[in-house]
Amino acid sequence: MSYRALVLFDIDGSLVRRAGPHHREALIAGVRKVTGIETTTDGIPVQGMLDPVILSMMMRRAGLPRAAIRRAMPEIVRAAERYYLRVCPALEDKHCPGAGPALAKLERRGILLGLVTGNLTRIGWRKLQRAGLGVHFRFGAFGEMAGTRGALARLAIREARRQGWIARDAPVSLIGDSLADVLAARQNRIRAIAVATGLTPKQDLEALQPDYLLRDLRQLRLRMVESALLNPAAVRRAKPA
């Protein structure tokens, strides 16, 4: 099946928010299980970061050498994922405003939906499953698959094209709530749609000049993701829904 466009979504702060401490606890538990070291995410600016980068910072702050971190990382990732699968609560009431209706509308229109997220693979899928949103997504690029969010977006776009899901000239958009999401879109020359539903102040998002800056996903319009990208430097605010 060929889709008319591709829309890539971040998860935390874009689709789901206030999901509780379980994700951070899973990272801490993963490090503890594998290394025996107590760590914390306190003081780490996790907004927009990839989980493996957060894990590396946690362990570096605890004094672990880089070589030891690299060796332990695959096992830590698996341990963190297993922990999260056990403790993730129901998240149906943790949607960002408009998330469910927006995904359903895009899907009905014949638009391919994918994920570009810093979450580890099984954590990301579990979070969306518990939120009741996972059914809308066909594939994703997750935190352990590349070193930067821009590289994750590139992986997702290449996979969609390789599978024949979208044509090479199909419009591609990335929707997210962090500066890293806007930068990832710019690095891949795709449409950047910022949503002010996360922790990043709206004025900081605006400073990066996304193609659209939305209060939340209730303001998302089909024309924003279906039209060709004509002026990547333009800043446009959606009119209130």
C-alpha positions as CSV (number, residue, x, y, z in Angstrom):
1,M,0.0,0.0,0.0
2,S,1.2,3.5,-0.9
3,Y,0.4,6.4,1.4
4,R,-0.1,10.0,0.4
5,A,2.2,11.4,3.1
6,L,4.3,10.4,6.1
7,V,3.9,12.0,9.6
8,L,6.5,11.1,12.2
9,F,5.6,11.7,15.9
10,D,7.6,12.1,19.1
11,I,5.9,10.4,22.1
12,D,6.6,12.2,25.4
13,G,5.1,15.7,25.6
14,S,3.6,15.3,22.1
15,L,1.2,12.3,22.3
16,V,1.4,11.4,26.0
17,R,2.3,13.5,29.1
18,R,2.4,13.2,32.9
19,A,2.9,9.5,32.5
20,G,4.5,9.1,35.9
21,P,8.0,8.3,37.1
22,H,8.1,4.8,35.7
23,H,10.2,5.5,32.7
24,R,13.0,7.2,34.7
25,E,12.7,4.4,37.3
26,A,13.2,1.9,34.5
27,L,16.5,3.5,33.5
28,I,17.8,3.6,37.0
29,A,16.7,0.0,37.6
30,G,18.4,-1.1,34.4
31,V,21.7,0.4,35.5
32,R,21.4,-1.1,39.0
33,K,20.6,-4.5,37.6
34,V,23.6,-4.7,35.3
35,T,26.3,-2.7,37.1
36,G,25.2,-2.6,40.7
37,I,25.6,1.1,40.7
38,E,23.0,3.6,42.0
39,T,22.4,6.4,39.6
40,T,19.8,9.2,39.1
41,T,18.4,11.3,36.3
42,D,18.3,14.4,38.7
43,G,20.1,17.3,37.0
44,I,20.0,15.8,33.5
45,P,18.0,17.8,31.0
46,V,16.2,14.8,29.6
47,Q,13.8,16.8,27.4
48,G,14.4,15.7,23.8
49,M,17.3,13.4,24.8
50,L,17.6,9.8,23.7
51,D,17.4,7.1,26.4
52,P,20.9,5.7,25.8
53,V,22.4,9.2,26.0
54,I,20.6,9.7,29.3
55,L,21.9,6.4,30.6
56,S,25.4,7.3,29.6
57,M,25.2,10.6,31.4
58,M,23.8,8.8,34.5
59,M,26.7,6.4,34.6
60,R,29.4,8.9,33.8
61,R,28.2,11.0,36.7
62,A,28.5,8.0,38.9
63,G,32.1,7.5,37.8
64,L,31.9,4.7,35.3
65,P,34.5,4.8,32.5
66,R,33.2,5.2,29.0
67,A,34.5,1.8,27.9
68,A,32.6,0.1,30.7
69,I,29.4,2.0,29.7
70,R,29.7,0.9,26.1
71,R,30.1,-2.8,27.1
72,A,27.2,-2.7,29.6
73,M,24.8,-0.7,27.5
74,P,23.1,-3.5,25.5
75,E,22.3,-5.4,28.7
76,I,21.2,-2.3,30.5
77,V,18.8,-1.5,27.6
78,R,17.2,-4.9,27.9
79,A,17.0,-4.7,31.7
80,A,15.4,-1.2,31.6
81,E,12.8,-2.4,29.0
82,R,11.9,-5.5,31.0
83,Y,11.4,-3.3,34.1
84,Y,9.1,-0.9,32.3
85,L,7.0,-3.6,30.8
86,R,6.3,-4.8,34.3
87,V,5.4,-1.4,35.9
88,C,3.9,0.8,33.1
89,P,0.5,1.9,34.3
90,A,-2.7,2.5,32.3
91,L,-2.2,5.7,30.3
92,E,-5.5,6.2,28.6
93,D,-6.1,9.4,30.5
94,K,-2.6,10.8,29.8
95,H,-3.1,11.8,26.2
96,C,-1.9,15.3,25.1
97,P,-4.9,17.3,24.0
98,G,-6.2,16.2,20.7
99,A,-3.8,13.3,20.3
100,G,-6.3,10.5,19.7
101,P,-8.6,12.4,17.2
102,A,-5.6,13.8,15.3
103,L,-4.1,10.3,14.8
104,A,-7.5,8.9,13.7
105,K,-8.0,11.8,11.3
106,L,-4.6,11.3,9.7
107,E,-5.1,7.6,9.4
108,R,-8.5,7.9,7.7
109,R,-6.9,10.3,5.2
110,G,-4.4,7.6,4.1
111,I,-1.4,9.1,5.8
112,L,1.3,6.8,7.1
113,L,2.1,7.3,10.8
114,G,5.5,6.5,12.3
115,L,7.5,7.2,15.5
116,V,10.7,9.1,16.0
117,T,11.4,9.0,19.7
118,G,14.2,8.8,22.3
119,N,12.4,6.0,24.1
120,L,13.9,2.6,24.0
121,T,11.9,0.4,21.6
122,R,10.0,-1.7,24.0
123,I,9.4,1.2,26.3
124,G,8.0,3.3,23.5
125,W,5.7,0.7,22.2
126,R,4.5,-0.3,25.7
127,K,3.8,3.4,26.6
128,L,1.6,3.8,23.5
129,Q,-0.1,0.5,23.9
130,R,-1.1,1.5,27.5
131,A,-2.3,4.8,26.2
132,G,-4.4,3.1,23.6
133,L,-2.5,4.9,20.8
134,G,-0.2,2.3,19.5
135,V,-2.7,0.9,16.9
136,H,-2.3,4.0,14.8
137,F,1.5,3.5,14.1
138,R,3.0,1.1,11.6
139,F,6.7,1.5,12.5
140,G,9.2,3.6,14.4
141,A,12.8,4.7,15.0
142,F,13.7,4.4,18.7
143,G,16.4,5.7,21.0
144,E,18.9,2.8,20.7
145,M,18.8,2.8,16.9
146,A,21.0,5.9,16.3
147,G,23.0,8.5,18.1
148,T,20.9,11.5,17.4
149,R,17.2,12.4,16.8
150,G,18.1,13.6,13.4
151,A,19.6,10.3,12.5
152,L,16.5,8.5,13.9
153,A,14.3,10.6,11.6
154,R,16.5,9.7,8.7
155,L,16.2,6.0,9.5
156,A,12.4,6.3,9.6
157,I,12.2,8.1,6.3
158,R,14.5,5.6,4.6
159,E,12.5,2.7,5.9
160,A,9.2,4.1,4.7
161,R,10.7,4.6,1.2
162,R,12.4,1.2,1.2
163,Q,9.2,-0.6,2.0
164,G,7.4,1.3,-0.8
165,W,5.0,2.9,1.7
166,I,5.6,6.4,0.4
167,A,7.0,7.8,-2.9
168,R,10.3,9.7,-2.8
169,D,8.4,13.0,-3.3
170,A,5.7,12.4,-0.7
171,P,5.4,15.1,2.0
172,V,7.1,14.2,5.3
173,S,6.5,15.9,8.6
174,L,7.9,15.5,12.1
175,I,5.7,16.5,15.0
176,G,7.2,17.1,18.4
177,D,7.4,19.2,21.5
178,S,11.1,19.7,22.0
179,L,13.8,21.8,20.3
180,A,15.5,18.5,19.3
181,D,12.4,17.6,17.2
182,V,12.5,20.8,15.3
183,L,16.2,20.5,14.7
184,A,15.8,16.9,13.6
185,A,13.2,18.0,11.0
186,R,15.5,20.7,9.7
187,Q,18.5,18.3,9.4
188,N,16.3,16.1,7.2
189,R,14.7,18.9,5.2
190,I,11.2,17.9,6.2
191,R,8.4,19.9,7.7
192,A,8.8,20.8,11.4
193,I,5.6,21.0,13.3
194,A,6.1,22.0,17.0
195,V,3.4,21.4,19.6
196,A,3.5,23.4,22.9
197,T,2.3,20.5,25.0
198,G,5.6,19.5,26.6
199,L,8.1,21.1,28.9
200,T,9.8,23.4,26.3
201,P,8.6,27.0,26.6
202,K,6.6,28.2,23.6
203,Q,9.0,31.1,23.0
204,D,11.9,28.7,22.7
205,L,10.1,26.6,20.1
206,E,9.2,29.8,18.2
207,A,12.9,30.9,18.2
208,L,13.8,27.9,16.0
209,Q,11.1,28.9,13.5
210,P,9.2,25.6,12.9
211,D,6.9,25.5,9.9
212,Y,4.0,25.4,12.3
213,L,3.8,26.1,16.0
214,L,0.6,24.6,17.5
215,R,-0.9,25.1,20.9
216,D,-1.8,21.4,20.8
217,L,-2.8,18.7,18.3
218,R,-6.4,20.0,18.2
219,Q,-5.0,22.7,15.9
220,L,-3.5,20.2,13.4
221,R,-4.9,20.5,9.9
222,L,-4.5,18.1,7.0
223,R,-3.1,20.8,4.7
224,M,-0.2,21.2,7.1
225,V,1.1,17.7,6.4
226,E,-0.2,17.1,2.8
227,S,1.2,20.1,1.0
228,A,4.7,20.4,-0.4
229,L,7.3,22.1,1.7
230,L,7.8,25.4,0.0
231,N,9.4,27.7,2.6
232,P,11.3,25.8,5.4
233,A,12.3,29.1,7.0
234,A,8.8,30.5,7.4
235,V,7.2,30.6,10.8
236,R,3.4,30.1,10.8
237,R,1.1,29.9,13.8
238,A,-2.0,27.9,13.3
239,K,-5.2,29.7,13.9
240,P,-7.0,28.6,17.2
241,A,-9.2,25.6,16.7
